[in-house]
Amino acid sequence: MEAFVAGFSRAPPRVAAAVPAGRGPPRHNLPLFHGRRRSASVVCMAEPYLIAKLDSAEKAWKEMSVRLADPDIVSDPSEYQKLAQSVSELDQVVTTYRKFKDCERQLEETKALQKENENDPDMAEMIDSELESLSNQLAELEGKLKLLLIPSDPLDSRNILLEVRAGAGGDEAGIWAGDLVGVRMYQKYCERNSWKYKPVSSSEAEMGGYKTYVMEVKGKQVYSKLKFESGVHRVQRVPQTETMGRVHTSTATVAIMPEADEVDVVIDPKDIELKTARSGGAGGQNVNKVETAVDLVHKPTGIRIFCTEERSQLQNRERAFQLLRAKLYEIKLREQQESIRNQRKLQVGTGARSEKIRTYNFKDNRVTDHRLKMNFELTSFLLGDIESAVQSCATLEQQELLEEMASSIGVAKV
């Protein structure tokens, strides 16, 4: 029963931003309900699997509601709380499903009334208006049910560690990595969302920018939005280091790692090689005098983390282990996602680091998102105005998950 309820439990649905016609993600024309019947029962799908799932949810909700009055359950606070939570998680699904069935019944009755009054112009006009209103209500309820049927990502509410690495392009790649994470895009986006961010680890490039930069981002639903940023970000522009005015192509890789607790990832102390060093740079009485920097290596994976951002060795050690847990957790998640991708392909993208997700063209002041096949204005985009792209990715993810559910119908019937 718990597993069944978990399939319907979800966070509040994301609302996608409006996208201009002809520029948004492809629509898949995947209605949940179609093919009206004369009876007052709910409208069936081409395949009855999802309707059966909703019927099962309603049945389970009724059974659990009855059990809440059972004296044995009431006398056990732990069991009662657990059962009450399960009922609460199904409340919205059942309530919306009942509204849908009631609206569909009213629509069928109004259609019958329309046939009876075909020769009465005044009544016909009133009935047409009522039919339009009921049809709109039914479509709205249908949309809500679609979202409720999509299982939520359990990681959406987590804080993250955002890592940017300079890719191909030499010195320009480091400068571009700094543009993404430094004074420009991601820090500005965090400010727009009232999220808190703090550097965890960084390695500066010789000509400016960063070889690697990791920052912690905390706030409401951080992972749910920034998870779509994982991948390769390609830039086409005349670099600061270019004397001939030629356009170069460089890349930076972004990894979004949900913050991992110690229970999520177990680290064997025997697998850790930890050294200390003196921090470099200007400022601070401990800089270049006390060994506050931490150099950590995870032997099984070869992951190396060098932390110098904090003032004490203990704080840098904690930061290094925090980043290591996130990296190991990301590897674990990637392996799980790889297994899922063998069964389905999400148009939103795999989130893999090797995947090119955007091209930033400075000459044309244009950002192209290759997953969405959409263009955005570059200047505002680099100043953190990426919400439209984020919401479009969320919408596309929802559409793909709905397609996956529909395809599972055929598999279930085989």
C-alpha positions as CSV (number, residue, x, y, z in Angstrom):
1,M,0.0,0.0,0.0
2,E,2.8,2.4,0.9
3,A,4.5,1.9,-2.5
4,F,1.1,2.5,-4.2
5,V,0.6,5.8,-2.3
6,A,4.2,6.8,-3.0
7,G,3.5,6.7,-6.7
8,F,1.0,9.5,-6.3
9,S,2.8,11.6,-3.8
10,R,4.3,14.7,-5.4
11,A,5.4,18.3,-4.7
12,P,3.2,21.1,-6.0
13,P,3.3,21.1,-9.9
14,R,5.7,23.5,-11.6
15,V,4.0,26.2,-13.7
16,A,5.8,26.7,-17.0
17,A,6.3,30.1,-18.5
18,A,4.5,31.1,-21.6
19,V,6.4,30.3,-24.8
20,P,5.8,32.1,-28.1
21,A,4.1,30.0,-30.7
22,G,6.4,28.1,-33.0
23,R,9.4,28.5,-30.6
24,G,8.4,26.3,-27.7
25,P,9.1,22.6,-27.1
26,P,7.2,20.2,-29.3
27,R,3.7,19.4,-28.2
28,H,3.0,15.7,-28.2
29,N,-0.8,15.8,-28.3
30,L,-1.2,13.3,-25.6
31,P,-4.7,13.7,-24.1
32,L,-5.3,11.5,-21.1
33,F,-9.1,11.2,-21.8
34,H,-10.9,11.1,-25.1
35,G,-13.7,9.2,-26.9
36,R,-16.9,10.3,-25.1
37,R,-19.4,7.7,-24.0
38,R,-23.1,8.1,-23.5
39,S,-23.0,6.8,-19.9
40,A,-22.2,9.1,-17.0
41,S,-19.1,7.2,-16.2
42,V,-15.7,8.8,-16.6
43,V,-14.3,9.1,-20.1
44,C,-11.9,6.3,-21.1
45,M,-8.5,6.6,-22.6
46,A,-7.3,4.8,-25.7
47,E,-5.9,2.4,-23.1
48,P,-7.6,2.1,-19.7
49,Y,-4.4,1.7,-17.6
50,L,-4.3,5.2,-16.2
51,I,-8.1,5.3,-15.5
52,A,-7.7,2.0,-13.7
53,K,-4.8,3.5,-11.7
54,L,-7.0,6.5,-10.7
55,D,-9.9,4.1,-9.8
56,S,-7.4,2.1,-7.7
57,A,-6.3,5.3,-5.9
58,E,-9.8,6.2,-5.1
59,K,-10.5,2.6,-3.8
60,A,-7.3,2.7,-1.7
61,W,-8.2,6.1,-0.3
62,K,-11.7,4.8,0.8
63,E,-10.3,1.7,2.4
64,M,-7.6,3.7,4.3
65,S,-10.2,6.3,5.4
66,V,-12.4,3.5,6.9
67,R,-9.3,2.0,8.7
68,L,-8.7,5.3,10.4
69,A,-11.8,4.7,12.5
70,D,-10.6,1.2,13.5
71,P,-10.0,1.2,17.3
72,D,-6.8,-0.9,16.9
73,I,-5.4,1.8,14.6
74,V,-6.5,4.7,16.8
75,S,-4.9,3.1,19.8
76,D,-1.5,3.0,18.0
77,P,-0.3,6.6,17.4
78,S,2.5,5.6,15.1
79,E,0.3,3.5,12.9
80,Y,-2.5,6.1,12.9
81,Q,-0.1,8.9,11.9
82,K,1.4,6.7,9.1
83,L,-2.1,5.9,7.8
84,A,-3.3,9.4,8.1
85,Q,-0.3,10.6,6.0
86,S,-1.1,8.1,3.3
87,V,-4.7,9.3,3.1
88,S,-3.6,12.9,3.0
89,E,-1.2,12.1,0.1
90,L,-4.1,10.7,-2.0
91,D,-6.6,13.5,-1.0
92,Q,-5.7,15.8,-4.0
93,V,-5.7,12.9,-6.5
94,V,-9.1,11.6,-5.4
95,T,-10.7,15.0,-5.0
96,T,-9.6,16.1,-8.5
97,Y,-10.6,12.7,-10.0
98,R,-14.1,13.0,-8.5
99,K,-14.5,16.6,-9.8
100,F,-13.5,15.3,-13.3
101,K,-16.1,12.5,-13.2
102,D,-18.8,14.9,-12.0
103,C,-17.9,17.4,-14.7
104,E,-18.0,14.7,-17.4
105,R,-21.4,13.6,-16.1
106,Q,-22.7,17.1,-16.3
107,L,-21.3,17.5,-19.8
108,E,-23.1,14.3,-21.0
109,E,-26.4,15.4,-19.4
110,T,-26.1,18.9,-21.1
111,K,-25.4,17.2,-24.4
112,A,-28.6,15.2,-24.0
113,L,-30.5,18.4,-23.2
114,Q,-29.1,20.0,-26.3
115,K,-30.6,17.3,-28.5
116,E,-34.0,17.7,-26.8
117,N,-34.0,21.5,-27.4
118,E,-32.7,21.6,-30.9
119,N,-35.7,23.7,-32.1
120,D,-35.6,26.3,-29.3
121,P,-33.0,29.0,-30.3
122,D,-33.0,30.7,-26.8
123,M,-32.4,27.4,-25.0
124,A,-29.8,26.3,-27.6
125,E,-27.8,29.4,-27.0
126,M,-27.8,28.9,-23.2
127,I,-26.9,25.2,-23.6
128,D,-24.1,26.1,-26.0
129,S,-22.6,28.5,-23.4
130,E,-22.9,25.8,-20.7
131,L,-21.3,23.2,-22.9
132,E,-18.3,25.5,-23.5
133,S,-17.9,26.2,-19.8
134,L,-18.1,22.5,-18.9
135,S,-15.6,21.6,-21.6
136,N,-13.2,24.2,-20.4
137,Q,-13.5,22.9,-16.8
138,L,-13.0,19.3,-18.0
139,A,-9.9,20.3,-19.9
140,E,-8.5,22.1,-16.8
141,L,-9.2,19.1,-14.6
142,E,-7.6,16.8,-17.1
143,G,-4.5,18.9,-17.0
144,K,-4.4,18.7,-13.2
145,L,-4.8,14.9,-13.3
146,K,-1.9,14.7,-15.8
147,L,0.4,16.5,-13.4
148,L,-0.8,14.5,-10.4
149,L,0.0,11.3,-12.2
150,I,3.6,12.3,-12.8
151,P,5.7,11.1,-9.8
152,S,7.7,13.9,-8.2
153,D,11.5,13.8,-8.2
154,P,12.5,13.2,-4.5
155,L,15.6,15.3,-5.0
156,D,13.8,18.4,-6.1
157,S,13.8,20.1,-2.7
158,R,17.5,19.5,-2.0
159,N,20.2,22.1,-2.0
160,I,23.0,21.6,-4.5
161,L,26.7,22.0,-5.2
162,L,27.2,23.6,-8.6
163,E,30.5,22.8,-10.3
164,V,31.8,24.6,-13.4
165,R,34.9,23.3,-15.3
166,A,36.7,24.9,-18.1
167,G,36.5,22.7,-21.2
168,A,38.0,23.0,-24.7
169,G,39.3,26.4,-25.7
170,G,42.4,27.0,-23.6
171,D,42.5,30.3,-21.7
172,E,39.2,31.5,-23.1
173,A,37.5,28.4,-21.6
174,G,38.6,29.5,-18.2
175,I,37.3,33.0,-18.8
176,W,34.0,31.6,-20.0
177,A,33.7,29.4,-16.9
178,G,34.1,32.5,-14.8
179,D,31.4,34.3,-16.8
180,L,29.0,31.4,-16.1
181,V,29.5,31.1,-12.4
182,G,31.2,34.3,-11.3
183,V,29.7,37.8,-11.7
184,R,27.3,36.7,-14.3
185,M,24.7,34.0,-14.9
186,Y,24.4,31.6,-12.0
187,Q,25.1,34.0,-9.1
188,K,22.6,36.5,-10.6
189,Y,20.0,33.7,-11.0
190,C,20.5,32.8,-7.4
191,E,19.9,36.4,-6.4
192,R,16.7,36.5,-8.4
193,N,15.4,33.5,-6.5
194,S,16.6,34.7,-3.1
195,W,18.9,31.7,-2.8
196,K,22.0,31.8,-0.7
197,Y,25.3,30.8,-2.4
198,K,28.8,30.4,-1.2
199,P,32.1,29.2,-2.8
200,V,33.3,25.8,-1.8
201,S,36.4,25.3,-3.9
202,S,38.0,27.0,-6.9
203,S,41.1,26.9,-9.0
204,E,41.8,30.2,-10.9
205,A,43.0,30.2,-14.5
206,E,46.1,32.1,-15.5
207,M,44.4,34.6,-17.8
208,G,41.3,35.1,-15.6
209,G,38.3,33.0,-14.8
210,Y,38.5,29.5,-13.4
211,K,39.8,26.1,-14.2
212,T,37.2,24.8,-11.8
213,Y,34.7,26.5,-9.5
214,V,32.3,24.9,-7.0
215,M,29.7,26.8,-5.1
216,E,27.0,25.7,-2.6
217,V,23.4,26.9,-3.3
218,K,20.8,26.8,-0.7
219,G,17.1,27.7,-1.0
220,K,13.6,26.6,-1.9
221,Q,13.4,23.9,-4.6
222,V,17.0,24.6,-5.8
223,Y,17.6,21.3,-7.5
224,S,14.2,21.3,-9.2
225,K,15.3,24.3,-11.3
226,L,19.1,24.0,-11.6
227,K,19.1,20.3,-12.5
228,F,18.5,21.2,-16.1
229,E,21.8,23.1,-16.3
230,S,24.0,20.0,-16.3
231,G,25.9,19.5,-19.5
232,V,28.2,21.4,-21.9
233,H,27.8,25.1,-22.4
234,R,29.4,26.2,-25.6
235,V,30.4,29.9,-26.3
236,Q,31.2,31.5,-29.7
237,R,32.8,34.9,-29.4
238,V,36.0,36.9,-29.9
239,P,38.2,36.1,-26.9
240,Q,40.0,38.7,-24.8
241,T,43.2,36.9,-25.7
242,E,42.5,37.1,-29.5
243,T,44.5,39.8,-31.3
244,M,43.2,39.2,-34.8
245,G,39.5,39.6,-34.0
246,R,38.6,36.0,-34.9
247,V,35.6,34.2,-33.3
248,H,36.6,31.2,-31.2
249,T,34.5,28.3,-29.9
250,S,35.1,27.3,-26.2
251,T,33.2,25.2,-23.7
252,A,32.6,24.9,-20.0
253,T,31.0,21.9,-18.3
254,V,28.4,22.3,-15.6
255,A,27.5,19.6,-13.1
256,I,24.6,20.0,-10.7
257,M,25.1,17.7,-7.6
258,P,22.3,17.4,-5.1
259,E,23.6,17.8,-1.6
260,A,24.2,14.3,-0.1
261,D,23.8,13.3,3.6
262,E,26.1,10.9,5.3
263,V,23.3,8.3,5.1
264,D,23.2,8.7,1.3
265,V,26.8,8.0,0.8
266,V,29.1,5.9,3.1
267,I,32.8,6.8,2.8
268,D,35.3,4.3,4.1
269,P,38.1,6.2,5.9
270,K,40.6,3.7,4.4
271,D,39.7,5.1,0.9
272,I,40.8,8.6,1.8
273,E,44.2,10.2,1.4
274,L,44.2,13.6,3.1
275,K,47.0,16.2,3.1
276,T,47.2,19.7,4.3
277,A,48.9,22.7,2.7
278,R,49.3,26.4,3.1
279,S,46.6,28.5,1.4
280,G,47.7,30.9,-1.3
281,G,46.4,34.3,-2.2
282,A,46.1,37.7,-0.5
283,G,44.6,38.6,2.9
284,G,44.1,36.8,6.2
285,Q,46.6,36.3,8.9
286,N,46.7,32.5,8.3
287,V,47.4,32.7,4.6
288,N,50.8,31.3,3.7
289,K,51.6,30.8,7.4
290,V,49.3,28.0,8.7
291,E,48.4,24.9,6.8
292,T,44.6,25.6,6.5
293,A,44.1,24.2,3.0
294,V,43.0,20.6,2.6
295,D,44.0,18.3,-0.3
296,L,41.7,15.2,-0.3
297,V,41.9,12.2,-2.7
298,H,39.3,9.4,-2.9
299,K,41.4,6.4,-3.9
300,P,38.7,4.2,-5.5
301,T,37.4,6.9,-7.9
302,G,40.5,9.1,-8.1
303,I,38.4,12.2,-7.2
304,R,40.7,15.0,-5.9
305,I,39.4,18.0,-4.0
306,F,41.5,20.9,-2.9
307,C,39.7,23.3,-0.5
308,T,41.1,26.7,0.6
309,E,38.0,28.9,0.9
310,E,37.5,28.6,4.7
311,R,39.7,30.1,7.4
312,S,40.5,26.9,9.3
313,Q,41.7,23.5,8.4
314,L,38.7,21.9,10.1
315,Q,36.3,23.9,8.1
316,N,38.1,23.1,4.8
317,R,38.1,19.5,5.8
318,E,34.3,19.5,6.3
319,R,33.9,21.3,3.0
320,A,36.1,18.8,1.2
321,F,34.1,15.8,2.5
322,Q,30.8,17.6,1.7
323,L,31.9,18.0,-1.9
324,L,33.2,14.4,-2.1
325,R,29.8,13.1,-0.8
326,A,28.0,15.1,-3.5
327,K,30.3,13.9,-6.2
328,L,29.9,10.2,-5.2
329,Y,26.2,10.7,-4.9
330,E,26.1,12.2,-8.4
331,I,28.0,9.1,-9.7
332,K,25.4,6.9,-8.0
333,L,22.5,8.9,-9.6
334,R,24.1,8.9,-13.0
335,E,24.3,5.1,-12.9
336,Q,20.7,4.9,-12.0
337,Q,19.7,7.4,-14.7
338,E,21.8,5.4,-17.2
339,S,19.7,2.3,-16.5
340,I,16.5,4.4,-17.0
341,R,17.8,5.8,-20.3
342,N,18.2,2.3,-21.6
343,Q,14.5,2.1,-21.4
344,R,13.5,5.6,-22.4
345,K,15.1,8.8,-23.9
346,L,14.1,12.1,-22.4
347,Q,14.2,15.0,-24.8
348,V,15.0,17.4,-21.9
349,G,18.3,15.6,-21.9
350,T,20.2,13.1,-19.9
351,G,22.0,15.7,-17.8
352,A,25.2,14.0,-18.7
353,R,28.3,16.2,-18.6
354,S,29.2,15.3,-22.2
355,E,25.9,16.6,-23.6
356,K,25.9,20.0,-25.3
357,I,22.9,21.8,-24.0
358,R,23.4,25.4,-25.1
359,T,25.4,27.6,-27.4
360,Y,26.0,31.2,-26.5
361,N,26.6,33.3,-29.6
362,F,27.9,36.8,-28.8
363,K,28.0,38.1,-32.3
364,D,24.2,37.6,-32.8
365,N,23.4,38.2,-29.1
366,R,21.7,34.8,-29.0
367,V,21.5,31.8,-26.7
368,T,20.3,28.6,-28.4
369,D,19.0,25.8,-26.1
370,H,19.5,22.6,-28.2
371,R,17.1,20.5,-26.1
372,L,14.2,23.0,-26.5
373,K,15.1,24.2,-30.0
374,M,14.5,27.7,-28.6
375,N,16.5,31.0,-28.8
376,F,16.9,33.6,-26.0
377,E,18.4,37.1,-25.8
378,L,22.0,36.7,-24.7
379,T,22.6,39.9,-22.6
380,S,19.7,39.3,-20.2
381,F,20.4,35.6,-20.1
382,L,23.9,36.1,-18.8
383,L,22.5,38.5,-16.2
384,G,20.5,35.6,-14.7
385,D,17.3,35.9,-16.6
386,I,17.1,32.1,-17.4
387,E,13.7,31.4,-15.8
388,S,11.9,31.0,-19.1
389,A,14.4,28.4,-20.3
390,V,14.2,26.5,-16.9
391,Q,10.4,26.4,-17.0
392,S,10.4,25.3,-20.6
393,C,12.7,22.4,-19.7
394,A,10.4,21.5,-16.8
395,T,7.4,21.5,-19.2
396,L,9.2,19.3,-21.6
397,E,10.2,16.9,-18.9
398,Q,6.5,16.6,-17.9
399,Q,5.5,15.9,-21.4
400,E,8.2,13.2,-21.8
401,L,7.1,11.6,-18.5
402,L,3.5,11.5,-19.7
403,E,4.7,9.8,-22.9
404,E,6.6,7.3,-20.9
405,M,3.5,6.5,-18.8
406,A,1.4,6.1,-22.0
407,S,4.0,3.8,-23.5
408,S,4.0,1.7,-20.4
409,I,0.3,1.0,-21.1
410,G,1.2,-1.1,-24.1
411,V,3.9,-2.9,-22.2
412,A,1.5,-3.7,-19.4
413,K,-1.0,-5.2,-21.8
414,V,1.5,-7.4,-23.6
